Amino acid sequence: MFKKSIGSVVAALAAAVLVSACGGGGGGSGSGGGGIIFDPGYQAWYDVYGFRCGTGGPSPGCNFYANGFKIGDIEDPYFNSFYALEYAKYNYVDSYGFSASYEGFAWLSPNGILYDYYGDALNDDSGTGRDLAGDVAQLEQNIVRTAADHLANKYDLEPQVAMSIATVTHDYNQIGKSRARTEADFADFSQRLYGQDLNEIKAALGESMKGNKAPVNGMVQELATTWSTTPENVKTIIKTWYGKEAGQLL
């Protein structure tokens, strides 16, 4: 057994930034803490087929975000800057319900999710071959393409819009694999995904908390134009991604 140190991860950065703007308190994003969290999926968990399967925290087979991406080790609610890796042969049930096995160093989270040495949750269709750069690159492309297809079909978005959303969200998610996300990262994420400045988003949310929803509705209209869809569809997407808290501000 040894401890794998990854460093502190600011998983609730988005929540802290936005909630501080509104004068509220924040909680950990992985633990479902209070506030508006702009990492899609933290308000609910989904299975590999895209069906909502829980809201109390991730669990084996119920650990996908709303955007189709799967949780990584540093996003696990029980992650706390390091964890103990044990070398053993592990038997588990993958995301599709089939029996599988893995031999090597791994971390079994208290919630039952098994992560391999590279931080990948092993309840997936494959737990092998991900240590090769080429395999990883291809896998990342497949993940983004699958997520884009899911977004396009679920929300009736144009393919290029869905691909843009999937790519930006994936890029933001990948930052947390190697280091703590910063406010600058989130500002860049907001600009790329929504085409809107983070400070303007914070100000609009602050006004909405006071009962003035005009600035937020204006941003929804602009985002609908950016995403080539309707304001109603934008609101549906936001409510799905960010939960009931977002619904109260729209």
Buried (B, 14 or more C-beta within 10 A) or exposed (E): EEEBEBEEBBBBBBBBBBBEBBEEEBBBBBEBBBBBBBBBBBBBBBBBEBEBBBEEBBBBBBBBBBBBBBBBBBBBBBBEEBBEBEEEEBEBBBBEEEEBEBEBBBBBBEBBBBBBBBBBBBBBEEBEEBEEEEEBEEBEEEBBBEBBBBBBEBBEBEEEBBBBBBBBBBBBBEBBBEBBBEEEBBBBBBBBBBEBEBEBBBBBBBBBBEEEBEBBBEBBEBBBEBBEBEBEBBBBBBBBBBBEBBEEBB
